[in-house]
Amino acid sequence: MRRFFTNVALVVLLAGVAGISTPSRAETGKVAVVFTKGGLIVGVGGGEGVLVLRGKRYPFTVSGMSVGFTIGASTTRFVGRALNLRGPASIEGAYSALGAGGAIAAGAGGVQLQNANGVILQLSGPKVGAEVSAAVGGVTIRLR
């Protein structure tokens, strides 16, 4: 009987180790986005971008809105990574800010966003224009 329990414990342990060592199906892609934003109190913006995943390009559109203190207009050319992708369609959806974002240097912006699919966009890039913003908002991405 003791040997039976030892064998069962060994099988359970090996199954657990096999489950832990199984590679994740999530992938990382490259993202480039051009986003133009402007407004007075309510900021609105839009743009387009491309996801590169497994060597293939997937164009998408971006739209967004923010409510709060916004004055001016700017265009930002973001580049970065899309984490936790489960295929190109998982990049679609509404994104909200994840953690701290905002300006990372004079004339540059950085943002980290997450959607309901668990996809995280880590983007940064130069900002052209004059815009001051202390607003809360998000963006929506749709594949074309």
The first five atom37 places (N, CA, C, CB, O) and aatype in JSON, in Angstrom:
{
  "aatype": [12, 1, 1, 13, 13, 16, 2, 19, 0, 10, 19, 19, 10, 10, 0, 7, 19, 0, 7, 9, 15, 16, 14, 15, 1, 0, 6, 16, 7, 11, 19, 0, 19, 19, 13, 16, 11, 7, 7, 10, 9, 19, 7, 19, 7, 7, 7, 6, 7, 19, 10, 19, 10, 1, 7, 11, 1, 18, 14, 13, 16, 19, 15, 7, 12, 15, 19, 7, 13, 16, 9, 7, 0, 15, 16, 16, 1, 13, 19, 7, 1, 0, 10, 2, 10, 1, 7, 14, 0, 15, 9, 6, 7, 0, 18, 15, 0, 10, 7, 0, 7, 7, 0, 9, 0, 0, 7, 0, 7, 7, 19, 5, 10, 5, 2, 0, 2, 7, 19, 9, 10, 5, 10, 15, 7, 14, 11, 19, 7, 0, 6, 19, 15, 0, 0, 19, 7, 7, 19, 16, 9, 1, 10, 1],
  "atom_mask": [
    [1, 1, 1, 1, 1],
    [1, 1, 1, 1, 1],
    [1, 1, 1, 1, 1],
    [1, 1, 1, 1, 1],
    [1, 1, 1, 1, 1],
    [1, 1, 1, 1, 1],
    [1, 1, 1, 1, 1],
    [1, 1, 1, 1, 1],
    [1, 1, 1, 1, 1],
    [1, 1, 1, 1, 1],
    [1, 1, 1, 1, 1],
    [1, 1, 1, 1, 1],
    [1, 1, 1, 1, 1],
    [1, 1, 1, 1, 1],
    [1, 1, 1, 1, 1],
    [1, 1, 1, 0, 1],
    [1, 1, 1, 1, 1],
    [1, 1, 1, 1, 1],
    [1, 1, 1, 0, 1],
    [1, 1, 1, 1, 1],
    [1, 1, 1, 1, 1],
    [1, 1, 1, 1, 1],
    [1, 1, 1, 1, 1],
    [1, 1, 1, 1, 1],
    [1, 1, 1, 1, 1],
    [1, 1, 1, 1, 1],
    [1, 1, 1, 1, 1],
    [1, 1, 1, 1, 1],
    [1, 1, 1, 0, 1],
    [1, 1, 1, 1, 1],
    [1, 1, 1, 1, 1],
    [1, 1, 1, 1, 1],
    [1, 1, 1, 1, 1],
    [1, 1, 1, 1, 1],
    [1, 1, 1, 1, 1],
    [1, 1, 1, 1, 1],
    [1, 1, 1, 1, 1],
    [1, 1, 1, 0, 1],
    [1, 1, 1, 0, 1],
    [1, 1, 1, 1, 1],
    [1, 1, 1, 1, 1],
    [1, 1, 1, 1, 1],
    [1, 1, 1, 0, 1],
    [1, 1, 1, 1, 1],
    [1, 1, 1, 0, 1],
    [1, 1, 1, 0, 1],
    [1, 1, 1, 0, 1],
    [1, 1, 1, 1, 1],
    [1, 1, 1, 0, 1],
    [1, 1, 1, 1, 1],
    [1, 1, 1, 1, 1],
    [1, 1, 1, 1, 1],
    [1, 1, 1, 1, 1],
    [1, 1, 1, 1, 1],
    [1, 1, 1, 0, 1],
    [1, 1, 1, 1, 1],
    [1, 1, 1, 1, 1],
    [1, 1, 1, 1, 1],
    [1, 1, 1, 1, 1],
    [1, 1, 1, 1, 1],
    [1, 1, 1, 1, 1],
    [1, 1, 1, 1, 1],
    [1, 1, 1, 1, 1],
    [1, 1, 1, 0, 1],
    [1, 1, 1, 1, 1],
    [1, 1, 1, 1, 1],
    [1, 1, 1, 1, 1],
    [1, 1, 1, 0, 1],
    [1, 1, 1, 1, 1],
    [1, 1, 1, 1, 1],
    [1, 1, 1, 1, 1],
    [1, 1, 1, 0, 1],
    [1, 1, 1, 1, 1],
    [1, 1, 1, 1, 1],
    [1, 1, 1, 1, 1],
    [1, 1, 1, 1, 1],
    [1, 1, 1, 1, 1],
    [1, 1, 1, 1, 1],
    [1, 1, 1, 1, 1],
    [1, 1, 1, 0, 1],
    [1, 1, 1, 1, 1],
    [1, 1, 1, 1, 1],
    [1, 1, 1, 1, 1],
    [1, 1, 1, 1, 1],
    [1, 1, 1, 1, 1],
    [1, 1, 1, 1, 1],
    [1, 1, 1, 0, 1],
    [1, 1, 1, 1, 1],
    [1, 1, 1, 1, 1],
    [1, 1, 1, 1, 1],
    [1, 1, 1, 1, 1],
    [1, 1, 1, 1, 1],
    [1, 1, 1, 0, 1],
    [1, 1, 1, 1, 1],
    [1, 1, 1, 1, 1],
    [1, 1, 1, 1, 1],
    [1, 1, 1, 1, 1],
    [1, 1, 1, 1, 1],
    [1, 1, 1, 0, 1],
    [1, 1, 1, 1, 1],
    [1, 1, 1, 0, 1],
    [1, 1, 1, 0, 1],
    [1, 1, 1, 1, 1],
    [1, 1, 1, 1, 1],
    [1, 1, 1, 1, 1],
    [1, 1, 1, 1, 1],
    [1, 1, 1, 0, 1],
    [1, 1, 1, 1, 1],
    [1, 1, 1, 0, 1],
    [1, 1, 1, 0, 1],
    [1, 1, 1, 1, 1],
    [1, 1, 1, 1, 1],
    [1, 1, 1, 1, 1],
    [1, 1, 1, 1, 1],
    [1, 1, 1, 1, 1],
    [1, 1, 1, 1, 1],
    [1, 1, 1, 1, 1],
    [1, 1, 1, 0, 1],
    [1, 1, 1, 1, 1],
    [1, 1, 1, 1, 1],
    [1, 1, 1, 1, 1],
    [1, 1, 1, 1, 1],
    [1, 1, 1, 1, 1],
    [1, 1, 1, 1, 1],
    [1, 1, 1, 0, 1],
    [1, 1, 1, 1, 1],
    [1, 1, 1, 1, 1],
    [1, 1, 1, 1, 1],
    [1, 1, 1, 0, 1],
    [1, 1, 1, 1, 1],
    [1, 1, 1, 1, 1],
    [1, 1, 1, 1, 1],
    [1, 1, 1, 1, 1],
    [1, 1, 1, 1, 1],
    [1, 1, 1, 1, 1],
    [1, 1, 1, 1, 1],
    [1, 1, 1, 0, 1],
    [1, 1, 1, 0, 1],
    [1, 1, 1, 1, 1],
    [1, 1, 1, 1, 1],
    [1, 1, 1, 1, 1],
    [1, 1, 1, 1, 1],
    [1, 1, 1, 1, 1],
    [1, 1, 1, 1, 1]
  ],
  "atom_positions": [
    [[0.82, -1.19, 0.0], [0.0, 0.0, 0.0], [0.86, 1.25, 0.0], [-0.93, 0.0, 1.2], [0.57, 2.22, -0.7]],
    [[1.93, 1.23, 0.79], [2.82, 2.38, 0.85], [3.45, 2.64, -0.51], [3.91, 2.15, 1.9], [3.61, 3.79, -0.92]],
    [[3.8, 1.55, -1.21], [4.4, 1.71, -2.53], [3.4, 2.34, -3.51], [4.88, 0.35, -3.07], [3.79, 3.14, -4.37]],
    [[2.14, 1.99, -3.39], [1.1, 2.57, -4.24], [1.05, 4.09, -4.05], [-0.28, 1.94, -3.92], [1.03, 4.82, -5.03]],
    [[1.02, 4.56, -2.8], [0.97, 6.0, -2.54], [2.23, 6.7, -3.01], [0.77, 6.25, -1.06], [2.17, 7.83, -3.48]],
    [[3.39, 6.03, -2.9], [4.63, 6.61, -3.37], [4.58, 6.79, -4.88], [5.83, 5.74, -2.98], [4.99, 7.83, -5.41]],
    [[4.07, 5.78, -5.59], [3.97, 5.87, -7.04], [2.97, 6.95, -7.46], [3.55, 4.52, -7.63], [3.22, 7.69, -8.42]],
    [[1.84, 7.06, -6.76], [0.84, 8.09, -7.07], [1.45, 9.48, -6.84], [-0.43, 7.9, -6.19], [1.26, 10.38, -7.65]],
    [[2.19, 9.63, -5.74], [2.83, 10.92, -5.45], [3.84, 11.27, -6.53], [3.51, 10.89, -4.08], [3.93, 12.44, -6.92]],
    [[4.59, 10.29, -7.02], [5.58, 10.53, -8.06], [4.89, 10.96, -9.36], [6.42, 9.26, -8.3], [5.36, 11.88, -10.03]],
    [[3.79, 10.3, -9.72], [3.05, 10.66, -10.93], [2.5, 12.08, -10.82], [1.89, 9.66, -11.18], [2.59, 12.85, -11.78]],
    [[1.94, 12.44, -9.66], [1.41, 13.78, -9.45], [2.52, 14.82, -9.54], [0.71, 13.88, -8.1], [2.33, 15.87, -10.15]],
    [[3.67, 14.53, -8.95], [4.81, 15.45, -8.99], [5.29, 15.65, -10.42], [5.95, 14.93, -8.12], [5.54, 16.79, -10.83]],
    [[5.43, 14.57, -11.18], [5.88, 14.69, -12.57], [4.87, 15.44, -13.42], [6.14, 13.3, -13.16], [5.25, 16.22, -14.29]],
    [[3.59, 15.21, -13.19], [2.57, 15.94, -13.94], [2.63, 17.43, -13.63], [1.17, 15.39, -13.63], [2.47, 18.26, -14.52]],
    [[2.86, 17.76, -12.38], [2.98, 19.17, -11.98], [4.18, 19.83, -12.62], [0.0, 0.0, 0.0], [4.07, 20.96, -13.1]],
    [[5.32, 19.15, -12.63], [6.52, 19.7, -13.25], [6.32, 19.86, -14.75], [7.74, 18.81, -12.97], [6.75, 20.87, -15.32]],
    [[5.68, 18.9, -15.39], [5.42, 19.0, -16.83], [4.51, 20.18, -17.13], [4.8, 17.7, -17.36], [4.69, 20.87, -18.13]],
    [[3.52, 20.41, -16.25], [2.61, 21.54, -16.45], [3.33, 22.87, -16.29], [0.0, 0.0, 0.0], [3.03, 23.82, -17.01]],
    [[4.27, 22.95, -15.36], [5.01, 24.18, -15.14], [5.97, 24.45, -16.28], [5.78, 24.1, -13.82], [6.15, 25.61, -16.66]],
    [[6.57, 23.44, -16.83], [7.58, 23.64, -17.86], [7.0, 23.79, -19.26], [8.56, 22.51, -17.84], [7.74, 24.03, -20.21]],
    [[5.67, 23.64, -19.41], [5.05, 23.81, -20.71], [5.16, 25.28, -21.14], [3.57, 23.36, -20.68], [4.79, 26.17, -20.37]],
    [[5.67, 25.55, -22.35], [5.83, 26.94, -22.77], [4.48, 27.62, -22.94], [6.62, 27.01, -24.08], [3.49, 27.0, -23.33]],
    [[4.46, 28.91, -22.65], [3.24, 29.71, -22.78], [2.94, 29.93, -24.26], [3.39, 31.07, -22.05], [3.85, 29.99, -25.09]],
    [[1.66, 30.03, -24.58], [1.26, 30.28, -25.95], [1.24, 31.76, -26.28], [-0.09, 29.67, -26.22], [1.05, 32.14, -27.43]],
    [[1.44, 32.6, -25.28], [1.44, 34.05, -25.52], [2.68, 34.45, -26.31], [1.39, 34.82, -24.18], [3.76, 33.88, -26.14]],
    [[2.51, 35.45, -27.17], [3.6, 35.92, -28.02], [3.82, 37.41, -27.83], [3.31, 35.6, -29.49], [2.97, 38.11, -27.27]],
    [[4.95, 37.89, -28.31], [5.27, 39.31, -28.29], [5.43, 39.78, -29.72], [6.56, 39.58, -27.46], [6.11, 39.14, -30.53]],
    [[4.79, 40.9, -30.04], [4.89, 41.49, -31.37], [5.45, 42.9, -31.29], [0.0, 0.0, 0.0], [5.55, 43.48, -30.21]],
    [[5.79, 43.44, -32.44], [6.26, 44.82, -32.54], [5.11, 45.7, -33.0], [7.48, 44.94, -33.51], [4.29, 45.28, -33.82]],
    [[5.04, 46.92, -32.46], [3.95, 47.83, -32.78], [4.52, 49.19, -33.14], [2.96, 47.94, -31.59], [5.47, 49.67, -32.52]],
    [[3.93, 49.82, -34.16], [4.23, 51.21, -34.53], [2.9, 51.91, -34.72], [5.13, 51.3, -35.83], [2.02, 51.41, -35.41]],
    [[2.75, 53.1, -34.09], [1.49, 53.83, -34.12], [1.77, 55.32, -34.33], [0.68, 53.6, -32.82], [2.7, 55.86, -33.73]],
    [[0.98, 55.97, -35.17], [0.99, 57.43, -35.29], [-0.36, 57.89, -34.75], [1.23, 57.92, -36.79], [-1.41, 57.53, -35.28]],
    [[-0.33, 58.7, -33.68], [-1.56, 59.12, -32.99], [-1.58, 60.64, -32.89], [-1.66, 58.48, -31.58], [-0.63, 61.25, -32.39]],
    [[-2.66, 61.25, -33.37], [-2.84, 62.7, -33.29], [-3.96, 62.99, -32.31], [-3.14, 63.31, -34.69], [-5.03, 62.38, -32.37]],
    [[-3.7, 63.95, -31.4], [-4.66, 64.27, -30.35], [-4.77, 65.78, -30.22], [-4.25, 63.63, -29.01], [-3.79, 66.5, -30.38]],
    [[-5.96, 66.25, -29.93], [-6.16, 67.67, -29.7], [-7.44, 67.91, -28.94], [0.0, 0.0, 0.0], [-8.31, 67.05, -28.86]],
    [[-7.54, 69.1, -28.37], [-8.77, 69.42, -27.69], [-8.64, 70.56, -26.71], [0.0, 0.0, 0.0], [-7.56, 71.08, -26.45]],
    [[-9.78, 70.91, -26.18], [-9.9, 71.92, -25.14], [-10.88, 71.32, -24.14], [-10.37, 73.35, -25.7], [-12.07, 71.21, -24.46]],
    [[-10.44, 70.94, -22.98], [-11.18, 70.22, -21.94], [-11.31, 68.74, -22.33], [-12.58, 70.86, -21.71], [-10.73, 67.88, -21.66]],
    [[-12.06, 68.44, -23.39], [-12.19, 67.06, -23.86], [-11.22, 66.87, -25.02], [-13.66, 66.74, -24.29], [-11.28, 67.59, -26.01]],
    [[-10.34, 65.89, -24.88], [-9.38, 65.61, -25.95], [-9.84, 64.43, -26.78], [0.0, 0.0, 0.0], [-10.32, 63.43, -26.23]],
    [[-9.71, 64.53, -28.08], [-10.04, 63.42, -28.96], [-8.85, 63.18, -29.88], [-11.34, 63.7, -29.79], [-8.08, 64.09, -30.18]],
    [[-8.72, 61.95, -30.31], [-7.6, 61.64, -31.17], [-7.84, 60.38, -31.97], [0.0, 0.0, 0.0], [-8.81, 59.65, -31.75]],
    [[-6.94, 60.15, -32.88], [-7.03, 58.97, -33.71], [-5.75, 58.78, -34.48], [0.0, 0.0, 0.0], [-4.88, 59.65, -34.5]],
    [[-5.65, 57.64, -35.09], [-4.47, 57.36, -35.87], [-4.51, 55.97, -36.44], [0.0, 0.0, 0.0], [-5.55, 55.32, -36.5]],
    [[-3.36, 55.52, -36.85], [-3.24, 54.19, -37.42], [-1.91, 53.59, -37.01], [-3.37, 54.22, -38.95], [-0.98, 54.29, -36.59]],
    [[-1.84, 52.29, -37.14], [-0.63, 51.61, -36.75], [-0.52, 50.26, -37.42], [0.0, 0.0, 0.0], [-1.36, 49.88, -38.24]],
    [[0.52, 49.55, -37.05], [0.73, 48.22, -37.59], [1.34, 47.33, -36.5], [1.64, 48.26, -38.84], [2.23, 47.75, -35.76]],
    [[0.83, 46.12, -36.42], [1.37, 45.07, -35.56], [2.17, 44.14, -36.44], [0.24, 44.31, -34.79], [1.68, 43.69, -37.48]],
    [[3.4, 43.83, -36.05], [4.21, 42.85, -36.76], [4.32, 41.64, -35.83], [5.63, 43.42, -37.16], [4.9, 41.72, -34.75]],
    [[3.76, 40.52, -36.29], [3.75, 39.29, -35.51], [4.11, 38.13, -36.41], [2.36, 39.06, -34.84], [3.49, 37.93, -37.46]],
    [[5.11, 37.37, -36.01], [5.59, 36.23, -36.81], [5.94, 36.64, -38.24], [4.53, 35.12, -36.83], [5.72, 35.87, -39.18]],
    [[6.49, 37.86, -38.4], [6.92, 38.34, -39.71], [5.81, 38.87, -40.6], [0.0, 0.0, 0.0], [6.08, 39.3, -41.72]],
    [[4.58, 38.85, -40.12], [3.46, 39.34, -40.92], [2.95, 40.65, -40.34], [2.32, 38.29, -40.97], [2.95, 40.84, -39.12]],
    [[2.51, 41.57, -41.23], [2.03, 42.89, -40.82], [0.5, 42.9, -40.75], [2.53, 43.99, -41.81], [-0.18, 42.42, -41.65]],
    [[-0.02, 43.47, -39.64], [-1.46, 43.59, -39.41], [-1.78, 45.06, -39.15], [-1.92, 42.69, -38.22], [-1.57, 45.54, -38.04]],
    [[-2.3, 45.79, -40.16], [-2.63, 47.21, -39.95], [-3.87, 47.35, -39.05], [-2.88, 47.91, -41.3], [-4.75, 46.49, -39.05]],
    [[-3.91, 48.45, -38.29], [-5.05, 48.71, -37.43], [-5.3, 50.21, -37.32], [-4.83, 48.11, -36.04], [-4.44, 51.02, -37.66]],
    [[-6.49, 50.55, -36.83], [-6.83, 51.94, -36.56], [-6.91, 52.14, -35.05], [-8.18, 52.34, -37.24], [-7.18, 51.2, -34.3]],
    [[-6.66, 53.38, -34.62], [-6.69, 53.73, -33.21], [-7.59, 54.94, -33.04], [-5.25, 54.02, -32.66], [-7.5, 55.9, -33.81]],
    [[-8.47, 54.89, -32.05], [-9.28, 56.06, -31.72], [-9.28, 56.21, -30.21], [-10.76, 55.93, -32.28], [-9.15, 55.23, -29.47]],
    [[-9.42, 57.45, -29.75], [-9.39, 57.65, -28.31], [-10.02, 58.95, -27.89], [0.0, 0.0, 0.0], [-10.28, 59.84, -28.7]],
    [[-10.27, 59.05, -26.58], [-10.87, 60.24, -26.01], [-10.41, 60.35, -24.57], [-12.41, 60.2, -26.11], [-10.22, 59.35, -23.89]],
    [[-10.24, 61.59, -24.12], [-9.89, 61.82, -22.73], [-10.74, 62.95, -22.18], [-8.39, 62.16, -22.58], [-11.13, 63.86, -22.91]],
    [[-11.03, 62.87, -20.9], [-11.82, 63.9, -20.24], [-10.99, 64.45, -19.09], [-13.19, 63.33, -19.74], [-10.47, 63.68, -18.28]],
    [[-10.87, 65.74, -19.01], [-10.07, 66.39, -17.98], [-9.45, 67.65, -18.55], [0.0, 0.0, 0.0], [-10.02, 68.28, -19.44]],
    [[-8.31, 68.0, -18.06], [-7.63, 69.2, -18.51], [-6.78, 68.87, -19.73], [-6.75, 69.79, -17.39], [-5.76, 68.21, -19.61]],
    [[-7.2, 69.32, -20.91], [-6.44, 69.13, -22.15], [-6.5, 70.44, -22.94], [-7.01, 67.94, -22.99], [-7.57, 70.98, -23.19]],
    [[-5.34, 70.93, -23.34], [-5.27, 72.12, -24.19], [-4.19, 71.88, -25.23], [-4.97, 73.42, -23.34], [-3.06, 71.51, -24.88]],
    [[-4.53, 72.09, -26.51], [-3.53, 72.01, -27.57], [-3.73, 70.81, -28.47], [0.0, 0.0, 0.0], [-4.78, 70.17, -28.46]],
    [[-2.7, 70.53, -29.25], [-2.72, 69.41, -30.19], [-1.32, 68.85, -30.32], [-3.26, 69.84, -31.58], [-0.33, 69.58, -30.21]],
    [[-1.24, 67.55, -30.56], [0.06, 66.91, -30.73], [-0.08, 65.66, -31.58], [0.7, 66.58, -29.37], [-1.15, 65.06, -31.67]],
    [[1.02, 65.28, -32.19], [1.13, 64.01, -32.91], [2.3, 63.25, -32.33], [1.29, 64.23, -34.46], [3.4, 63.8, -32.19]],
    [[2.06, 62.0, -31.99], [3.12, 61.17, -31.43], [3.31, 59.94, -32.3], [2.79, 60.76, -29.97], [2.35, 59.29, -32.71]],
    [[4.56, 59.63, -32.59], [4.92, 58.41, -33.34], [5.45, 57.41, -32.33], [5.98, 58.71, -34.48], [6.62, 57.45, -31.94]],
    [[4.57, 56.52, -31.92], [4.94, 55.51, -30.93], [5.51, 54.27, -31.59], [3.73, 55.15, -30.09], [5.07, 53.87, -32.67]],
    [[6.48, 53.66, -30.95], [6.97, 52.34, -31.32], [7.13, 51.55, -30.01], [8.33, 52.41, -32.14], [7.35, 52.14, -28.95]],
    [[7.02, 50.25, -30.11], [7.19, 49.45, -28.92], [6.78, 48.02, -29.12], [0.0, 0.0, 0.0], [6.87, 47.47, -30.22]],
    [[6.31, 47.43, -28.02], [5.99, 46.0, -28.02], [4.55, 45.76, -27.61], [6.93, 45.25, -27.08], [3.96, 46.54, -26.85]],
    [[3.99, 44.68, -28.13], [2.69, 44.17, -27.7], [2.95, 42.83, -27.03], [1.67, 44.04, -28.91], [3.4, 41.88, -27.67]],
    [[2.68, 42.76, -25.74], [2.95, 41.55, -24.95], [1.66, 40.75, -24.73], [3.58, 41.92, -23.6], [0.57, 41.31, -24.76]],
    [[1.8, 39.48, -24.51], [0.69, 38.56, -24.17], [-0.29, 38.36, -25.33], [-0.06, 39.08, -22.96], [-1.48, 38.13, -25.09]],
    [[0.18, 38.45, -26.56], [-0.68, 38.23, -27.71], [-1.03, 36.75, -27.84], [-0.01, 38.75, -29.0], [-0.18, 35.88, -27.62]],
    [[-2.25, 36.47, -28.18], [-2.7, 35.11, -28.47], [-3.24, 35.1, -29.9], [-3.79, 34.62, -27.44], [-4.34, 34.61, -30.17]],
    [[-2.44, 35.65, -30.81], [-2.83, 35.83, -32.19], [-3.09, 37.3, -32.46], [0.0, 0.0, 0.0], [-3.25, 38.07, -31.51]],
    [[-3.12, 37.7, -33.73], [-3.25, 39.12, -34.06], [-4.57, 39.74, -33.59], [-3.13, 39.29, -35.54], [-4.58, 40.92, -33.24]],
    [[-5.66, 39.0, -33.57], [-6.96, 39.56, -33.18], [-7.0, 39.97, -31.71], [-8.06, 38.56, -33.46], [-7.83, 40.79, -31.33]],
    [[-6.12, 39.42, -30.88], [-6.15, 39.76, -29.45], [-5.69, 41.2, -29.19], [-5.28, 38.79, -28.67], [-5.85, 41.7, -28.07]],
    [[-5.1, 41.86, -30.19], [-4.7, 43.26, -30.0], [-5.91, 44.19, -30.03], [-3.68, 43.68, -31.09], [-5.83, 45.32, -29.55]],
    [[-7.03, 43.73, -30.57], [-8.22, 44.57, -30.65], [-8.84, 44.79, -29.27], [-9.25, 43.95, -31.59], [-8.72, 43.95, -28.38]],
    [[-9.49, 45.94, -29.12], [-10.24, 46.21, -27.9], [-9.95, 47.58, -27.34], [0.0, 0.0, 0.0], [-9.18, 48.36, -27.89]],
    [[-10.58, 47.84, -26.21], [-10.42, 49.11, -25.5], [-9.25, 48.98, -24.53], [-11.73, 49.51, -24.75], [-9.16, 48.01, -23.78]],
    [[-8.36, 49.97, -24.54], [-7.18, 49.98, -23.69], [-7.29, 51.1, -22.66], [-5.91, 50.16, -24.52], [-7.82, 52.17, -22.93]],
    [[-6.78, 50.82, -21.48], [-6.68, 51.85, -20.45], [-5.25, 51.86, -19.94], [-7.71, 51.6, -19.29], [-4.5, 50.9, -20.11]],
    [[-4.88, 52.97, -19.3], [-3.52, 53.12, -18.8], [-3.24, 52.08, -17.74], [-3.29, 54.54, -18.23], [-4.1, 51.77, -16.91]],
    [[-2.03, 51.53, -17.76], [-1.59, 50.53, -16.8], [-0.39, 51.1, -16.07], [-1.24, 49.17, -17.49], [0.66, 51.29, -16.69]],
    [[-0.51, 51.38, -14.8], [0.59, 51.94, -14.03], [0.84, 53.38, -14.42], [0.0, 0.0, 0.0], [-0.07, 54.08, -14.89]],
    [[2.06, 53.83, -14.22], [2.41, 55.22, -14.5], [2.77, 55.37, -15.96], [3.57, 55.69, -13.61], [3.45, 54.52, -16.53]],
    [[2.33, 56.44, -16.56], [2.67, 56.76, -17.94], [3.05, 58.21, -18.02], [0.0, 0.0, 0.0], [3.49, 58.79, -17.03]],
    [[2.88, 58.8, -19.18], [3.14, 60.23, -19.32], [4.46, 60.5, -19.98], [0.0, 0.0, 0.0], [5.04, 59.62, -20.63]],
    [[4.94, 61.7, -19.8], [6.18, 62.11, -20.46], [7.36, 61.4, -19.85], [6.36, 63.63, -20.37], [7.46, 61.27, -18.62]],
    [[8.28, 60.92, -20.7], [9.49, 60.29, -20.21], [10.7, 61.18, -20.46], [9.68, 58.92, -20.86], [11.77, 60.94, -19.9]],
    [[10.56, 62.19, -21.3], [11.63, 63.16, -21.56], [11.01, 64.31, -22.34], [12.84, 62.51, -22.35], [9.93, 64.18, -22.91]],
    [[11.71, 65.43, -22.37], [11.2, 66.58, -23.11], [11.01, 66.19, -24.57], [12.15, 67.8, -22.99], [11.93, 65.68, -25.2]],
    [[9.81, 66.44, -25.1], [9.54, 66.12, -26.5], [9.25, 64.66, -26.76], [0.0, 0.0, 0.0], [9.1, 64.27, -27.92]],
    [[9.17, 63.85, -25.73], [8.91, 62.43, -25.91], [7.79, 62.01, -24.98], [10.17, 61.58, -25.65], [7.55, 62.63, -23.94]],
    [[7.11, 60.96, -25.36], [6.03, 60.44, -24.52], [6.16, 58.94, -24.39], [0.0, 0.0, 0.0], [6.73, 58.27, -25.25]],
    [[5.64, 58.42, -23.32], [5.65, 56.99, -23.1], [4.35, 56.57, -22.45], [0.0, 0.0, 0.0], [3.79, 57.31, -21.64]],
    [[3.87, 55.38, -22.79], [2.62, 54.91, -22.24], [2.64, 53.38, -22.18], [1.42, 55.41, -23.09], [3.27, 52.71, -23.0]],
    [[1.95, 52.86, -21.19], [1.75, 51.42, -21.08], [0.26, 51.2, -20.91], [2.57, 50.8, -19.87], [-0.35, 51.72, -19.98]],
    [[-0.33, 50.44, -21.82], [-1.77, 50.23, -21.86], [-2.09, 48.75, -21.82], [-2.38, 50.88, -23.12], [-1.28, 47.92, -22.22]],
    [[-3.3, 48.4, -21.33], [-3.73, 47.01, -21.3], [-5.19, 46.92, -21.71], [-3.52, 46.39, -19.89], [-6.0, 47.77, -21.36]],
    [[-5.52, 45.86, -22.47], [-6.92, 45.63, -22.85], [-7.48, 44.44, -22.07], [-7.04, 45.38, -24.38], [-6.78, 43.82, -21.28]],
    [[-8.76, 44.14, -22.3], [-9.43, 43.06, -21.58], [-8.88, 41.69, -21.94], [-10.92, 43.11, -21.86], [-9.08, 40.73, -21.19]],
    [[-8.21, 41.56, -23.08], [-7.6, 40.29, -23.48], [-6.28, 40.03, -22.77], [-7.38, 40.27, -24.99], [-5.68, 38.97, -22.94]],
    [[-5.82, 41.0, -21.97], [-4.54, 40.86, -21.27], [-3.35, 41.33, -22.08], [0.0, 0.0, 0.0], [-2.22, 41.2, -21.63]],
    [[-3.59, 41.87, -23.28], [-2.5, 42.38, -24.11], [-2.01, 43.69, -23.51], [-2.97, 42.59, -25.6], [-2.81, 44.58, -23.19]],
    [[-0.7, 43.81, -23.37], [-0.08, 45.02, -22.84], [0.74, 45.67, -23.95], [0.82, 44.7, -21.61], [1.58, 45.03, -24.58]],
    [[0.47, 46.96, -24.19], [1.25, 47.73, -25.15], [2.21, 48.6, -24.38], [0.33, 48.59, -26.07], [1.8, 49.4, -23.53]],
    [[3.5, 48.46, -24.67], [4.54, 49.31, -24.08], [5.08, 50.16, -25.22], [5.7, 48.46, -23.39], [5.8, 49.67, -26.09]],
    [[4.72, 51.46, -25.22], [5.01, 52.33, -26.34], [5.73, 53.59, -25.89], [3.74, 52.7, -27.09], [5.51, 54.09, -24.78]],
    [[6.61, 54.09, -26.75], [7.26, 55.37, -26.5], [7.58, 56.01, -27.84], [8.55, 55.2, -25.64], [7.66, 55.33, -28.86]],
    [[7.76, 57.33, -27.82], [8.11, 58.0, -29.05], [8.07, 59.5, -28.94], [0.0, 0.0, 0.0], [7.58, 60.04, -27.95]],
    [[8.6, 60.18, -29.96], [8.67, 61.65, -29.94], [7.3, 62.27, -30.18], [9.66, 62.14, -30.99], [6.5, 61.78, -30.99]],
    [[7.04, 63.36, -29.47], [5.78, 64.11, -29.6], [6.08, 65.4, -30.34], [5.14, 64.39, -28.2], [7.02, 66.11, -30.01]],
    [[5.26, 65.71, -31.36], [5.39, 66.95, -32.13], [4.14, 67.77, -31.89], [5.61, 66.67, -33.66], [3.03, 67.27, -32.07]],
    [[4.3, 69.03, -31.48], [3.17, 69.89, -31.22], [3.21, 70.38, -29.79], [0.0, 0.0, 0.0], [4.15, 70.11, -29.05]],
    [[2.17, 71.12, -29.42], [2.09, 71.67, -28.06], [0.79, 71.22, -27.44], [2.19, 73.21, -28.07], [-0.29, 71.6, -27.88]],
    [[0.89, 70.41, -26.41], [-0.29, 69.92, -25.73], [0.04, 69.76, -24.25], [-0.79, 68.58, -26.34], [1.08, 69.22, -23.89]],
    [[-0.87, 70.24, -23.41], [-0.77, 70.04, -21.97], [-1.99, 69.25, -21.57], [-0.67, 71.42, -21.19], [-3.12, 69.63, -21.9]],
    [[-1.78, 68.15, -20.87], [-2.91, 67.3, -20.53], [-2.75, 66.7, -19.14], [-3.06, 66.19, -21.56], [-1.68, 66.23, -18.76]],
    [[-3.83, 66.74, -18.4], [-3.95, 66.04, -17.12], [-5.32, 65.38, -17.16], [-3.79, 67.02, -15.86], [-6.19, 65.69, -16.35]],
    [[-5.49, 64.48, -18.12], [-6.79, 63.9, -18.38], [-6.77, 62.39, -18.25], [-7.26, 64.29, -19.76], [-5.72, 61.75, -18.33]],
    [[-7.95, 61.83, -18.03], [-8.1, 60.39, -17.94], [-8.8, 59.93, -19.21], [-8.9, 59.97, -16.66], [-9.82, 60.49, -19.6]],
    [[-8.26, 58.9, -19.85], [-8.88, 58.43, -21.08], [-8.33, 57.09, -21.48], [0.0, 0.0, 0.0], [-7.58, 56.45, -20.74]],
    [[-8.71, 56.67, -22.67], [-8.26, 55.39, -23.19], [-8.33, 55.4, -24.69], [0.0, 0.0, 0.0], [-8.77, 56.38, -25.3]],
    [[-7.89, 54.31, -25.3], [-7.91, 54.18, -26.74], [-8.54, 52.84, -27.13], [-6.49, 54.31, -27.33], [-8.56, 51.9, -26.34]],
    [[-9.04, 52.78, -28.36], [-9.61, 51.56, -28.89], [-8.87, 51.21, -30.17], [-11.14, 51.71, -29.15], [-8.63, 52.07, -31.02]],
    [[-8.5, 49.95, -30.3], [-7.78, 49.46, -31.49], [-8.66, 48.47, -32.22], [-6.43, 48.79, -31.1], [-9.27, 47.58, -31.62]],
    [[-8.73, 48.63, -33.55], [-9.48, 47.71, -34.44], [-8.59, 47.34, -35.62], [-10.82, 48.37, -34.94], [-8.01, 48.22, -36.26]],
    [[-8.48, 46.05, -35.9], [-7.75, 45.62, -37.1], [-8.52, 46.07, -38.34], [-7.54, 44.08, -37.11], [-9.75, 46.12, -38.35]],
    [[-7.75, 46.39, -39.39], [-8.39, 46.78, -40.66], [-8.59, 45.58, -41.53], [-7.57, 47.83, -41.41], [-9.11, 45.7, -42.64]]
  ]
}
